[in-house]
Amino acid sequence: MKKDVSMLDAAYEIVTEEGTDMSFQALFAKVAEKLEMDENDRARNISEFYTGLTLDGRFVAVIAGNGEYNWDLRTRHTYNKSHVDLSEAYDSVSSNSGIEAEDKEEQKEFDKSIGADDDDDSDGDDDDEGEEGGEGGDFGGSGIKEEDVGIFVNGKKDFGGF
């Protein structure tokens, strides 16, 4: 593999010479050819090339006529054509207030299926003191005590993501 030019600089030269956007596969094939990469070099470098391409401000992914993304030089495109506005996606997520109630209902169904009690811990604390099962409580009548499982951090139980 030639080392006198980087993959991204080679891609920049290729896209400039071609004068049009290119699919990732076509662009990488031309870069690999220009840098005389063998199959092993191609396999080792394709992910690095893709990552570099996405991070290099000279390039932009644009939607081609076939609905697929192609790569081109950012200087050839207006901001409106090359910018993807995600605010609508975020708005739809935050405005879907029914999801929280749905999640709580699913949690109740799951708890019931594993034999957990239906206590909603309405006192707001994370411990089971004074609740059914005595201090620490047990897990669904299994006899395993809360204090025997997990780690307590700053006085609160932490089950390590489980």
Secondary structure, DSSP 8 states (H G I E B T S, - for coil): ---SS-HHHHHHHHHHHH-S-B-HHHHHHHHHHHTT--HHHHHHHHHHHHHHHHH-TTEEEEE-TTSSEEEEEGGGS-HHHH----HHHHHHHHT-THHHHHHHHHHHHHHHHTT------TT--S--TTSTTSTT-BSTTSS-BGGGSSEEETTEEE-TT-
